[in-house]
Amino acid sequence: MKRVALLQMMSTADLESNLEQVTGLLRQAAEQGAVLAVLPENFALMNTEGLRAFAETELDRVVSLLCAQAVDLGIWILLGSVPMSTSEQGEPVIAPRVRAACLLIDSLGNIRARYDKLHLFDVDVADQQKTYRESAFVDAGEELVVVDTPVGALGLSICYDLRFPEQYQGLREAGAELIAVPSAFTHVTGQAHWDVLLRARAIENQVYILGCNQGGAHGEGRESWGHSMIVDPWGSPIAQCQKGKGLVVAEIDLEYLADIRQKMPVLAHRHRTGF
């Protein structure tokens, strides 16, 4: 069995402070034996107005830093989301918009996968910010991504994707054994729905769910719910934290996963009539 770690952060508009949080938590994750570390959505910058500038001036430095960290610590790192000025195919994204991209770095410092967020958070929430319109500054992605890692076949998703079960069914059908959900779920929506949705996606698809959330106040009236957790394929939370900065570590048991799938083969039983 291999260990994974979720790095719950309290990111702000201060890039250098955010990177200090990341490097400190990565060191703790490696010390606790994790072979894969998951960072939350917007880990480097919690500031919608600065996304395009970040993509054009800071992205390469941040990715290079984390590639070096992966090599130094001997750990795979999932960058929950970073703003990028190109699509998956390398086509330019028209300014001032970006793609919200999840990047997977292996322990040799190579980028092994990229996933661009499919579902954009355009909602009204009963918090201080009140209105979220992610589509005003982010272009949606186009592809599902599953990639082999030392802990199993990893499906990638980001935050609001969690509310769309068909995406997770597609990842399971593509071979996913674990699905990462780097997020910045708000306090209001997270308190009501976060754990329920994580557990539902795990149960429906018989996968480990790695729900890595932002965990506190970010300034300008925005607050995330925290409560990052790892859910096993039976739907049981096996490790979790509360709010604030923290680390969630658990072992991934693929034999247990295979046993659940053998005893209850829901994928084989799924009706294919198209309703």
N, C-alpha and C positions, 0 to 999 in steps of 0.2 A: 504493500500500500504506500502511496505517496501523499505528501501533505500539500495543501493549498492554503494561501493566506489572503484575506481581504483587508485592504488598507482603508479604513474609514477616516476621512479627512474633514477639515473645516476650511475649505479653500475660500479665498477672497480675490480681490482685484490685484493683490500684491504677489507677483510671480515669484520673486525670490523667496518670500516667506513660504509659499506653497511648495517650492522645490525643497526647502529645508524639511518640511513635514514629510515629503516623499522619501527623501534619502534616509531620514531617521527611521521611518517605519519599515523601509525595505531592509535595513540592517537587522531590525528586530525579527522580521519574517525569516530571513536567512538563518539567523541564530536559532530559531525555533524549528528549523529543518524543512521549511517550505521549499518546494521546487517550482511552484508557480505563484506569483503574487499578482493580485488584481487591484488596479487603481480605480477610483470612482469616475463618473462622468465629470467633465470640467475640472479635472484635478489640478491643472496648471493655471487656470484662469477662470474665475467666476465673475465675468463681466461681458455682457453681450455686445457692448459697444466697441470692445477692443479685439474682437475675434479676428477680423480680417488683418489688422495690423500684426497680431500675433502670428498668423499664418505666414505672413510675408517677411517678418523680421526675427521672430523668436523660435519658430517651430524647429528648424534644423538644430539649433543649439540644445533645445530641450530633449529632442529625440537622441542626439548624440550623447548627452549626459546619461540618459537612461540606458542606452546601449552599453556604455562603459560600466554602469552599475550592474547590469546583467552579467557581464563578463567577470567583474571583480567579485561578485557575490555568488556566481555560479547558479543563477536563478533565472527562470523565464518570467517576463514582466508583461502584463496586459495593460496598455495605456487606455484607460476607460473611454476617454474621448479627447481628441485634439482637433482644433480647427485647421482645415486644409484648403488650399486655394485651387486644388485640382480634384477631378473625379477619380473613381477607381481605374478608369481607362487612361488617365493622364490628361484628360481634356480640361482646359481652364474653366473655373467657375467665375461667372461674371461678378465683379466687385459691386457692392460691398459684401456679397454673400460668401459663404464657405460651405464645406461639407463637415459634418461632425463625424470624425473617423476614429474607430477603435483599432489600435495597432498592437500586434503581438510580437514581442522581441524574444528570441531564444537566448540560451545561456552563452552562446558564442557572439552575441551582439548583432545577430542578423534579424531583419524584419521578416517574419514568417507568414503574416497574414494581415489583411486590412478589411475592415467592415465599416460601411457608411450607414449611419442611422436611417432607418426606413420611415418611421412614424414620428412626425413632428408635433410638439406639445403646443397646440393652439387652444387654450382653455381659459376659463374664468374660475378663479379659486378664491375662497373666502379667507384670504390672508392680507398682509399689508401691501403686497405687490398687486394683488387683485387680478391682473390680466397678464397672460403669457401668450406671446405670438412668436414661437420659434421659427415659423416659416417666413417671417419677415427678414431673417438674416441667415438662414440655413437652407440649403437645397437637400432634398431627400435622396437617399441612396437607392440602389436598384437590385442588389444581389444578396442572397443568403450565403453565409460563410461558415464552414466547419473545417477545422484544422487539427491534425494529429499533434499531441503534446505528450510529455512524459507521464501525465496523469490520466490520459485518455483522449478521446476525440472531443474537441471543444467547439461548441456552437457559440456564435457571437451575437449579442443583441445589446441595445442601449435603452435604459430607462422606460420611456413611454411605450416602446415596443412591447413591454410586459403585458399590456392590456389587449394584445392581439394574438389569441391562442393559435391561429393558423400559422403564424410565423414559427412558433415553437414546434408545431407538428411537422412543418417542413424541415426544421433542423433535425428533429428526431429521425425522420425518414431519410435524411442525408447522412445518418450515422452518428449523430451526437450522443455522447454519454454524459457530458456535462454541458451546461449552458451558463455563460457568464452574463450578468445583468448589471453592468456598471451604471450608476444612477445618481440623480440629484432629486429624488422624490421630495416634494414639499412636505412640511410638517402636517398640513391639513390632509392632503391626499394620502400621505404615508401612514398617518395614524389610523385612517379608515381602511386602507386597502393593501398596504405593502406586504404584510406577512401572508394575507389570504391569497394574493396573486402569486407570490413566490411558491407557496405550497401547492396551489392548484396547478401551476405549470409543471412542477416536479411530479405530481401524482399523474396527471394526464399523459405525460410523455415518458415516465419512468427514467428520469435523468436526475443527476445532481444539479441543483441550481445554486449559483454563486452570486448572491445578491449583495453587491458592494455599493453602499449608498454614501452620499455626503451626510455629515452628521451634526449640523448646528447652524448658527447664525453666520451669514455671509456679508452682511451690510446691505444698505439700501432696501431694508424691509424684507429681505429674502431669508428664509430659514428652511433647512432640510431636516427630514425626520430621523436620519440615522438608522439604528437598529439593523445594521448589516448582518446577514445570516447566510449560513450554508445549510441547504435543505437536502436530505437524502432522497433517493428515488421512491421511497414509501411515503414521502411527504412530511417527514419528521425533521424539525430543525435540530441539527447536531452541534452547532456552534453559533453564537450570536453575541452582539454587544448592545449597548443602549445608545445614548447620544454622546457627542464629543468625539475627539480624536481617539482612535483605537485600532486594535488588530484582532481579527477573527481567524483562527487556524483550526483545520480539521483534516482528517485522513479520508482519502477517496478509496473506496473498496469496490473495485469493478467486479469481483466475484459475487458480492452481495447484489449488485445491480443486475448481473446476469441471472441470478437465482430468482429475483422478483419478476424479470421479464419472462423467464421460462414458466413460472407458475401462473402468471396472469398475462398471456400474450395479447395485449390490447391492440398492438399494431396490426397483427394478423386478423383481428376481429373487426377492425374498423370498416364501416360500410362505405362503399365507393359509388353510391348512386348519384352523387353530385349535389345533394341538398345542403 
